[in-house]
Amino acid sequence: MTCWAAQCVLRTQDKNGDKRIMKKLLSIVVLTFVALCAWLVVDLLRHGDCALHGRCILLQQTVPTATAKPKTTVTPPQARSQPTLSANPSSYSAQDAEHKIIWLGSSEKDTGFKFELELTTKGAAVHRAIFNEYDQREAAMDPPQKLILLAPALTRGGVQVFPFANKQLVLVEQRLQIRLHQLDWQLAPIERDRAGGETARFTASVTDQDGTPFLEVVKTYRVQPDSYLFECDISVSNLSDSNQTVRMGMVGPTGLKKEAFRGDMRKVVAAFRNERGGVDAERVEVKHLKKANGRKQIDSPSGNADSLLWTASVNKYFAAIVVPVPGTDGSVGLRNAGTAVFYNPDGDLKKDSGTETVGFDLETSDTLLAPVGQAGSTKTHRFQIYLGPKDKGLFDRNEQFRELGFVETIDFMSCCCPAGIINPLTFGILWFMKFLYGWIPNYGLVIIILVALVRLALHPVTKKSQISMHKMSKLAPRAEEIKKKYGNSKTEMNKQMMALYKEQGASPIMGFLPMMLQMPIWIALWSAVNASVDLRGEGMLPFWITDLSMPDALFPLGIWLPFGLAPIESFNLLPLLMGVAFYAQQKMMPAQAAAAANPQMAQQQKMMQIMMPILFPLMLYTVPSGVNLYIMTSTFAGVIEQKIIRKHLKEKEEAEAVGLVAVTSKTGGKVKKKKPKPLYKK
């Protein structure tokens, strides 16, 4: 659409070259187009190598076999620049237990659960989450498998750290920390309630130098059927006879795969309650984390940590949202919204090798625990975790999700238009796509029908733009004559040009303005097709376009381009058809008269006709097939629409040529027949 808008300006530049505003507008549009093309080509070359071949697979690590471990003494933390010890570090120790793996929920569809949580005693953490409603689509040619989220373990100092693992337990007064993620916690038998829910409970005990219980940490996971939420409670109890001040750290969700071909859409999002009662969101993208050396603290805009609603790690289609449940005092019990972290185990920042992931760390506020047996000797931090799709319909149906503003996890391409315009349009299109899907259960056909309906709705605007462009092209020779005749007097030349345009009912800006008015709609359409989780795994035909969220790979190629460029690993038909559509569109443009009047413009148009059919298929070769299907359908529909409009204009010109009154602004665009002369005079 940007290219079409640039062409409109190119055709009007010389006709109204005396207007500086048109020259500036042309420069802005052309520079924007060139910059967009350059960015897309660079992005394609950077990410093309992992687009189709599963090279973005995050690594998983093998779980060791269950073995009994002896009591472990906690080591001092000076080596990691932590607070120095004022007490003898060997006087505190934590009991290590037997390593085990257990499962809550189920990955089978007939059980009623949305997912299966695989838990490990190492740090009382989540080893992975396996979904039963979604498939894991690593590459276009691979058979689908069950979607796994939060799978990879991170390695810190040679020690595995899993999602939601408890990290350090800090004894503030003793200036000592106990690394709970290095321990295997004691596991109690799984509990099941009448509603079908399942609960797992882990316990870590800290003793003093005499082996007397000093602190106890209990971590509880609860999973319920038919829910994307699970609960995680962490209680710390003082077992000593004196007050103790503690705080704890916890790893947030990590391991969400890239789920995008053009670029890495993963980010960390934090939502806060503003003064008006609404929800404000802070976003930290991968590229910003890389620039910040892999870590960036997220703070509330108001400076009040208790305004935090949730913190999330998201990719293109899915979200892992951690909601701290406020206590009776209204406090969430956290020091801040968390610290966004970019994990890069192999240390390779130049190229995505598949090991990279994003996440965040949480840390509780300092908590004063009363002596054992007294009120206030136990503090419980409660969390609700959402693991599931970024689906506005789902968020709107659930009152809690709607109140917390989970919809803020959904991002769209705003481009040149404000998010306040694009987001409502995109959500409306997504709703309409779901509505059509209820009648036509094929999202490929839904995209085609949607494009046709939008084209019909915008036809009056498009027709007006095409008529204006056609008139301007016809006026090019006369405009050149006026410029040559009055070239020494800009005032008179402008006066004559305006008179010419007014006489013929033409306007240079009208060929360009309608297209700019349509831009938000086309961007919203793109965003809806590109970001809809409903299209993930949905096909159009059993042998072609089998997944609208993946490239339409017909068969593997394995062609390696020279100079280290991105390989062509499969034959994708849609981008080639899209190139044909762009070529046909260029041939339909009514520019012959203008080009004949200006050789420079003719050369520019010729270059444009070559660039679009070649550049766009190259840039969009690995784009999801749903996006390419939308672009190809829209372009072919535009060609048909232009043909109809040109036919109408041709018929009108032929009618004028046989003696009808010329259409001008004075006739209001209506053709009037000449009155016949009388046979005799009265």
C-alpha positions in Angstrom: 0.0 0.0 0.0 2.9 2.3 0.7 4.3 1.7 -2.8 0.9 2.6 -4.4 0.8 5.8 -2.4 4.3 6.6 -3.6 3.2 6.1 -7.2 0.3 8.5 -6.7 2.7 11.2 -5.6 5.2 10.4 -8.3 2.5 11.0 -10.9 1.5 14.4 -9.5 4.9 15.8 -8.6 5.7 17.3 -12.0 2.1 18.5 -12.5 2.2 20.6 -9.4 5.9 20.9 -8.8 5.6 24.5 -7.7 4.0 23.4 -4.5 6.6 22.8 -1.9 4.3 20.8 0.3 3.9 18.1 -2.4 7.7 17.9 -2.8 8.1 17.4 0.9 5.3 14.8 1.0 6.9 12.9 -1.9 10.3 12.9 -0.1 8.8 11.6 3.1 6.8 8.8 1.4 9.8 7.7 -0.8 12.2 7.8 2.1 9.8 5.8 4.3 9.4 3.2 1.5 13.1 2.8 1.0 13.7 2.6 4.8 11.0 0.0 5.1 12.3 -2.1 2.3 15.9 -1.9 3.7 14.7 -2.9 7.1 12.7 -5.9 5.9 15.6 -7.1 3.7 18.0 -6.9 6.6 15.5 -8.5 8.9 14.9 -11.3 6.4 18.7 -12.0 6.1 19.1 -12.0 9.8 16.2 -14.3 10.7 15.7 -16.3 7.6 18.0 -19.1 8.6 15.8 -20.2 11.5 12.5 -19.6 9.9 11.7 -23.0 8.5 14.1 -25.5 9.8 13.5 -25.6 13.6 16.7 -23.8 14.3 15.0 -21.7 16.9 14.3 -24.7 19.1 15.2 -23.9 22.8 17.4 -26.5 24.4 16.1 -28.9 27.0 18.3 -30.6 29.6 18.0 -34.1 30.8 16.7 -34.6 34.3 19.0 -36.7 36.5 17.8 -39.9 38.0 16.4 -39.9 41.4 19.0 -40.3 44.1 19.1 -39.6 47.8 21.3 -36.7 48.8 23.0 -35.9 52.2 22.5 -32.8 54.2 23.9 -29.8 52.4 25.8 -26.9 54.1 25.0 -23.5 52.7 28.0 -21.7 51.3 28.7 -18.0 51.8 27.8 -15.7 48.9 30.8 -13.3 48.8 32.0 -14.8 45.5 28.9 -13.4 43.8 29.1 -9.9 45.3 26.3 -10.6 47.8 26.1 -9.2 51.3 29.0 -10.3 53.5 28.4 -12.6 56.5 28.2 -11.4 60.0 27.5 -14.9 61.3 29.3 -18.2 60.7 28.0 -19.5 57.4 28.4 -23.1 58.5 25.9 -22.5 61.3 23.0 -22.6 58.9 22.1 -25.4 56.6 19.2 -26.7 54.5 18.1 -30.3 54.2 18.4 -31.7 50.6 15.9 -34.4 49.7 15.4 -37.1 47.0 15.1 -35.8 43.5 11.7 -36.4 42.0 9.5 -35.4 39.0 5.7 -35.3 39.4 2.8 -34.2 37.2 -0.3 -32.1 37.9 -3.2 -31.9 35.4 -3.1 -33.7 32.1 -2.1 -33.2 28.5 -4.9 -35.5 27.3 -8.0 -33.7 26.0 -10.6 -35.9 27.6 -9.5 -35.2 31.1 -10.8 -31.6 31.2 -7.4 -30.0 32.0 -5.9 -27.3 29.8 -2.3 -28.4 30.4 -0.1 -30.7 32.3 2.4 -29.2 34.8 5.6 -31.3 35.2 7.1 -30.3 38.5 10.6 -30.9 39.8 11.8 -31.0 43.4 14.9 -29.0 42.3 14.0 -25.6 43.6 10.3 -26.7 43.8 10.0 -25.5 40.2 8.1 -26.1 37.0 10.0 -28.4 34.7 7.7 -27.8 31.7 4.0 -27.3 30.8 2.4 -29.4 28.1 -0.8 -28.2 26.4 -3.5 -30.4 24.9 -5.3 -27.9 22.7 -2.3 -26.5 20.8 0.5 -28.1 18.7 4.1 -27.3 18.7 4.9 -26.0 15.1 8.7 -25.9 14.9 8.9 -25.9 11.0 6.5 -25.9 8.1 7.5 -29.4 7.0 7.4 -31.0 10.5 4.5 -33.0 11.8 2.8 -31.2 14.7 3.4 -32.3 18.3 1.9 -31.1 21.6 2.9 -27.6 22.5 5.4 -27.3 25.3 5.9 -24.1 27.2 8.5 -23.2 29.9 10.5 -26.2 28.9 14.2 -25.2 29.0 16.2 -25.0 32.2 18.6 -22.1 32.6 22.2 -22.7 33.7 23.7 -20.3 36.2 27.2 -21.1 37.5 26.8 -24.7 36.4 23.5 -25.1 38.2 20.2 -25.7 36.5 17.5 -23.1 37.3 13.9 -23.9 36.3 10.9 -21.6 35.8 9.3 -20.6 39.1 12.2 -21.9 41.1 12.7 -20.3 44.5 16.1 -18.6 44.3 17.7 -17.1 47.4 16.2 -17.0 50.9 17.9 -14.0 52.4 18.3 -13.7 56.2 18.5 -10.0 56.4 19.8 -9.6 60.0 22.4 -12.4 59.6 23.3 -11.0 56.1 23.2 -14.5 54.7 21.4 -16.0 51.7 20.5 -19.7 51.2 20.2 -20.8 47.6 17.0 -22.8 47.6 17.2 -23.4 43.8 20.2 -25.7 44.4 18.2 -28.0 46.7 15.8 -30.8 46.1 12.8 -30.0 48.3 10.8 -32.5 50.3 7.7 -33.6 48.4 4.4 -34.5 50.0 1.9 -36.9 48.3 -0.4 -35.3 45.6 -3.8 -34.2 47.0 -7.0 -34.3 44.9 -10.2 -32.4 45.8 -13.8 -33.1 44.9 -13.8 -30.6 42.0 -11.0 -32.6 40.3 -8.2 -30.2 41.2 -4.8 -31.4 42.1 -2.3 -30.0 44.6 1.5 -30.6 45.2 3.3 -29.4 48.2 7.1 -28.9 48.6 9.0 -28.1 51.8 12.5 -26.8 52.5 13.8 -26.7 56.0 16.7 -24.5 57.4 18.4 -25.5 60.6 21.0 -23.8 62.8 24.3 -25.1 64.0 22.7 -27.5 66.5 20.4 -29.0 63.9 17.4 -27.2 65.4 14.7 -26.1 62.9 15.2 -22.4 62.2 13.0 -21.5 59.2 10.6 -23.5 57.0 9.5 -22.7 53.5 6.4 -24.4 52.0 5.6 -24.1 48.3 2.2 -25.2 47.0 1.0 -25.7 43.4 -2.7 -26.1 42.6 -4.2 -27.0 39.2 -7.9 -27.0 38.4 -9.8 -28.5 35.4 -10.9 -26.3 32.5 -8.7 -23.3 33.5 -5.5 -21.7 32.2 -4.8 -20.6 35.7 -2.8 -22.4 38.3 -1.9 -21.2 41.8 1.4 -21.0 43.6 1.7 -20.2 47.3 5.0 -19.7 49.1 4.9 -19.6 52.9 7.9 -18.9 55.1 7.6 -19.7 58.9 9.9 -18.6 61.7 10.7 -21.6 63.9 13.1 -19.8 66.2 12.4 -17.9 69.5 13.4 -14.5 68.1 12.2 -12.2 65.4 13.6 -12.8 61.9 13.6 -10.6 58.9 13.6 -12.4 55.5 13.0 -11.9 51.8 12.9 -14.3 48.9 13.6 -14.4 45.2 11.8 -16.4 42.6 12.5 -17.0 38.9 9.6 -16.1 36.7 8.3 -18.0 33.6 11.0 -18.6 31.0 11.3 -20.7 27.9 8.6 -19.3 25.6 9.7 -20.0 22.1 10.1 -17.3 19.4 6.8 -18.2 17.5 7.6 -15.6 14.8 9.5 -15.6 11.5 10.1 -11.9 10.9 11.6 -11.0 14.2 11.6 -11.8 17.9 8.3 -10.7 19.3 9.0 -11.9 22.8 9.0 -9.3 25.6 8.3 -8.8 29.3 5.2 -6.8 30.1 4.2 -5.3 33.5 0.7 -3.9 34.2 -0.1 -1.3 36.8 -3.3 0.2 38.2 -3.4 4.0 37.4 -5.0 6.8 39.3 -8.1 6.7 37.0 -8.7 3.0 37.8 -7.4 1.9 34.3 -4.5 -0.3 33.4 -1.1 1.0 32.2 1.4 -1.4 30.7 5.2 -1.2 30.6 6.9 -3.3 27.9 10.5 -4.4 27.6 11.4 -5.9 24.3 14.3 -8.3 23.5 16.3 -5.7 21.6 16.1 -3.4 24.6 17.3 -6.1 27.0 20.3 -6.8 24.8 21.2 -3.2 24.9 20.8 -3.2 28.7 23.3 -6.0 29.1 20.5 -8.6 29.6 18.8 -7.1 32.6 16.4 -4.2 33.2 14.3 -3.5 36.3 10.7 -2.6 35.8 9.3 0.0 38.1 5.8 1.4 38.5 5.3 4.8 36.8 3.9 6.1 40.0 6.7 4.6 42.1 4.2 2.5 44.1 5.0 -1.2 43.9 1.5 -2.0 45.3 0.0 -0.7 42.1 1.4 -3.7 40.3 -1.3 -6.0 38.8 0.8 -8.6 37.0 4.1 -9.2 35.2 4.2 -11.4 32.1 6.6 -13.1 29.6 5.0 -13.2 26.2 5.7 -14.3 22.6 3.6 -13.8 19.5 0.7 -16.1 20.5 1.1 -17.1 24.1 1.6 -15.5 27.5 2.8 -16.6 31.0 1.3 -14.0 33.4 2.2 -13.9 37.1 -0.5 -12.2 39.2 0.6 -11.4 42.8 -2.5 -11.6 45.1 -2.6 -8.7 47.5 -2.7 -9.4 51.2 -5.2 -8.2 53.7 -3.3 -4.9 54.0 -3.6 -4.4 50.2 0.1 -4.9 49.6 1.4 -7.3 46.9 4.5 -7.9 49.0 7.0 -7.4 46.2 9.9 -4.9 46.0 9.0 -3.9 42.4 7.4 -5.3 39.2 10.4 -7.5 38.6 13.6 -7.5 36.6 13.3 -8.4 32.9 16.1 -10.8 31.9 17.5 -11.9 28.5 19.1 -15.4 28.8 21.7 -16.3 26.2 23.4 -19.5 27.3 25.8 -19.8 24.3 26.8 -16.1 24.5 26.2 -15.5 20.8 24.7 -12.1 20.4 25.1 -11.9 16.6 22.8 -14.6 15.6 19.8 -16.3 17.1 20.8 -19.9 17.7 17.7 -21.1 19.5 19.0 -21.1 23.0 17.9 -17.5 23.8 14.9 -16.8 26.0 13.4 -14.0 28.0 11.9 -14.0 31.5 11.9 -12.0 34.7 12.9 -12.4 38.4 10.7 -11.4 41.3 11.8 -10.5 44.8 9.6 -10.1 47.9 9.9 -7.2 50.3 11.6 -7.6 53.6 9.2 -9.4 55.9 9.4 -9.4 59.8 8.5 -12.7 61.2 7.4 -13.0 64.9 8.8 -15.8 67.1 7.4 -19.3 66.7 3.9 -19.7 68.1 3.0 -16.0 67.9 0.8 -14.2 65.5 2.8 -13.1 62.5 5.3 -15.9 62.6 4.3 -17.0 59.1 4.1 -15.0 55.9 2.4 -16.3 52.7 2.9 -14.9 49.3 0.2 -15.9 46.9 0.4 -16.0 43.1 -1.9 -16.9 40.3 -0.2 -17.8 37.0 -2.0 -17.7 33.6 -0.5 -20.0 31.0 -2.4 -19.8 27.7 -3.1 -18.0 24.4 -3.3 -14.2 23.9 -6.9 -14.3 23.0 -9.0 -11.2 23.5 -12.3 -13.1 23.3 -11.1 -15.3 26.2 -9.9 -12.3 28.2 -13.2 -10.5 27.7 -15.3 -13.5 28.8 -13.5 -13.9 32.1 -14.3 -11.1 34.5 -11.0 -11.5 36.4 -8.9 -11.4 33.2 -10.9 -8.4 31.9 -10.5 -6.5 35.2 -6.7 -7.1 35.3 -6.3 -6.0 31.8 -4.8 -9.2 30.3 -5.5 -7.7 26.9 -2.4 -5.5 27.3 -0.3 -8.6 26.5 -1.6 -8.4 22.9 0.5 -6.1 20.6 -0.2 -5.0 17.0 1.9 -3.3 14.4 1.0 0.4 14.7 3.4 1.5 12.0 2.5 5.1 11.0 -0.9 5.0 12.8 -1.4 5.5 16.5 -2.2 2.4 18.6 -5.5 4.1 19.7 -6.7 3.8 16.1 -5.1 0.5 15.0 -6.0 -1.6 18.1 -9.8 -1.0 18.1 -9.9 -1.7 14.3 -7.8 -4.8 14.7 -9.9 -6.2 17.5 -13.1 -5.5 15.5 -11.7 -7.4 12.5 -10.7 -10.3 14.8 -14.2 -10.4 16.2 -15.7 -10.4 12.7 -13.3 -13.2 11.6 -14.5 -15.4 14.4 -18.0 -14.6 13.5 -17.5 -15.7 9.9 -15.6 -18.8 11.1 -18.8 -19.8 12.9 -20.5 -20.0 9.5 -17.5 -21.0 7.4 -15.1 -23.2 9.4 -12.1 -22.4 7.2 -9.9 -19.5 8.1 -8.3 -19.4 4.7 -11.7 -18.8 3.1 -12.5 -16.3 5.9 -9.5 -14.2 5.0 -10.5 -14.2 1.3 -14.1 -13.3 2.1 -12.9 -10.6 4.6 -10.7 -9.0 2.0 -13.5 -9.0 -0.5 -15.9 -7.4 1.9 -13.4 -4.7 2.9 -12.7 -4.0 -0.8 -16.5 -3.6 -1.4 -16.9 -1.3 1.6 -13.9 0.9 0.5 -14.9 0.9 -3.2 -16.3 4.4 -3.3 -13.1 5.8 -1.8 -10.9 3.7 -4.1 -13.0 4.7 -7.2 -12.7 8.4 -6.3 -8.9 8.0 -6.0 -8.6 6.1 -9.3 -10.7 8.7 -11.2 -8.6 11.5 -9.8 -5.4 9.7 -10.8 -6.8 9.1 -14.3 -7.8 12.7 -14.7 -4.4 13.9 -13.6 -2.6 11.6 -16.1 -4.8 13.0 -18.9 -4.0 16.6 -17.9 -0.3 16.1 -17.8 0.4 17.5 -21.4 -1.7 20.6 -20.7 0.0 21.1 -17.3 3.4 20.9 -19.0 2.3 23.6 -21.5 1.2 25.9 -18.7 4.5 25.4 -16.9 6.5 26.3 -20.0 4.3 29.3 -20.8 4.1 30.8 -17.3 7.4 29.4 -15.9 8.7 32.9 -15.1 5.7 33.8 -13.0 4.8 31.3 -10.3 1.8 33.2 -9.2 0.2 33.1 -12.7 1.3 29.5 -13.2 -0.4 28.4 -10.0 -3.5 30.4 -11.0 -3.7 28.7 -14.4 -3.0 25.2 -13.0 -5.7 25.6 -10.4 -8.1 26.8 -13.1 -7.3 23.8 -15.2 -7.9 21.4 -12.3 -11.1 23.1 -11.3 -12.4 23.0 -14.9 -11.8 19.3 -15.2 -12.8 18.4 -11.6 -9.4 17.1 -10.8 -7.1 17.5 -7.7 -3.6 16.3 -7.2 -4.2 15.6 -3.5 -7.3 13.5 -4.2 -5.2 10.8 -5.9 -3.2 10.4 -2.7 -5.5 11.4 0.2 -8.1 8.5 -0.2 -5.3 6.0 0.0 -4.0 7.6 3.2 -7.4 7.3 4.7 -7.5 3.6 3.9 -4.1 2.9 5.4 -5.3 2.3 9.0 -7.8 -0.3 7.7 -5.2 -2.2 5.7 -2.7 -2.1 8.7 -5.4 -3.4 11.0 -6.2 -6.2 8.5 -2.5 -7.1 8.4 -2.3 -7.1 12.2 -5.4 -9.2 12.7 -4.2 -11.9 10.3 -0.6 -11.8 11.5 -1.3 -11.9 15.3 -4.4 -14.0 15.6 -3.8 -17.1 17.6 -6.9 -18.7 16.0 -4.9 -19.0 12.8 -2.2 -21.0 14.5 -2.4 -24.6 13.2 -5.4 -23.8 11.1 -5.1 -24.8 7.4 -6.9 -24.0 4.2 -6.3 -27.1 2.1 -5.1 -30.6 3.0 -2.2 -30.4 0.6 -1.4 -26.7 0.6 -1.5 -23.9 3.2 -1.8 -26.5 5.9 -1.0 -23.9 8.7 -1.8 -20.3 8.2 0.7 -19.3 10.9 3.6 -20.9 8.9 5.0 -20.4 5.4 3.1 -22.4 2.7 6.0 -24.9 2.1 5.0 -27.3 -0.7 8.3 -29.3 -0.7 11.8 -28.8 0.7 14.5 -27.2 -1.5 17.6 -26.7 0.6 19.1 -24.1 -1.7 22.0 -22.2 0.0 22.6 -18.7 -1.2 26.2 -17.4 -1.6 27.9 -14.9 0.7 26.2 -16.3 3.8 22.8 -15.1 2.9 19.6 -16.7 4.2 18.9 -20.2 2.6 15.8 -21.0 0.7 14.8 -24.2 2.5 11.4 -24.8 0.9 9.3 -23.9 -2.1 6.7 -21.4 -1.1 4.1 -20.7 -3.8 2.1 -17.8 -2.2 4.9 -15.3 -2.4 5.4 -16.1 -6.2 1.6 -15.6 -6.8 1.8 -12.4 -4.9 4.6 -11.2 -7.2 2.3 -11.9 -10.2 -0.4 -9.9 -8.5 1.9 -6.9 -8.0 3.0 -7.1 -11.6 -0.6 -7.1 -12.8 -1.4 -4.2 -10.5 1.5 -2.1 -11.9 0.4 -2.8 -15.5 -3.1 -1.6 -14.6 -1.9 1.8 -13.3 -3.2 4.7 -15.6 0.2 6.4 -16.1 0.8 6.3 -19.8 -0.1 9.9 -20.5 1.9 11.3 -17.6 4.9 9.2 -18.4 4.9 10.4 -22.0 4.9 14.0 -20.8 7.8 13.5 -18.5 10.6 11.0 -19.3 12.0 11.2 -15.8 8.6 10.1 -14.4 8.4 7.3 -17.0 11.8 6.0 -15.7 10.6 6.1 -12.1 7.4 4.2 -12.9 9.4 1.6 -14.9 11.7 1.1 -11.9 8.7 0.7 -9.6 7.1 -1.9 -11.9 10.3 -3.9 -11.6 10.9 -3.4 -7.9 7.5 -4.4 -6.5 7.1 -7.8 -8.1 10.6 -8.8 -7.1 11.2 -7.1 -3.8 8.0 -7.9 -2.0 8.0 -11.7 -2.7 11.6 -11.7 -1.5 10.9 -9.8 1.7 7.8 -11.8 2.5 9.0 -15.2 1.4 9.0 -16.7 5.0 6.0 -14.7 6.3 3.1 -16.8 7.6 0.9 -18.0 4.8 -2.1 -16.3 6.3 -0.5 -12.9 5.8 0.7 -13.7 2.3 -2.8 -15.0 1.5 -4.3 -11.7 2.6 -1.8 -9.6 0.6 -2.2 -11.7 -2.5 -6.0 -11.8 -2.4 -6.1 -8.0 -1.7 -3.8 -7.3 -4.6 -5.7 -9.4 -7.1 -8.9 -7.9 -5.9 -7.4 -4.5 -6.4 -6.5 -5.4 -10.0 -10.1 -6.5 -10.7 -11.4 -3.4 -9.1 -9.1 -1.2 -11.2 -10.1 -3.0 -14.3 -13.8 -2.3 -13.6 -13.1 1.3 -12.9 -11.0 1.7 -16.0 -13.8 0.1 -18.1 -16.2 2.6 -16.6 -13.9 5.5 -17.4 -13.4 4.2 -21.0 -17.2 4.0 -21.6 -17.6 7.5 -20.3 -14.9 8.8 -22.6 -16.4 7.1 -25.6 -19.8 8.5 -24.7 -18.2 12.0 -24.6 -16.5 11.4 -27.9 -19.8 10.8 -29.8 -21.2 14.2 -28.9 -22.1 14.2 -25.2 -21.3 17.0 -22.9 -17.9 16.7 -21.2 -17.8 15.9 -17.6 -16.6 18.8 -15.5 -17.0 20.0 -11.9 -19.8 22.2 -13.1 -21.9 19.2 -14.3 -21.4 17.5 -11.0 -19.8 14.5 -12.6 -23.0 13.6 -14.6 -23.1 13.1 -18.3 -25.8 15.2 -20.0 -27.0 14.7 -23.6 -27.2 17.7 -25.9 -30.6 19.0 -26.7 -31.6 18.2 -30.4 -32.0 21.2 -32.7 -35.6 21.8 -33.9 -36.5 21.0 -37.5 -37.7 24.5 -38.1 -37.6 27.9 -36.4 -40.6 29.5 -35.1 
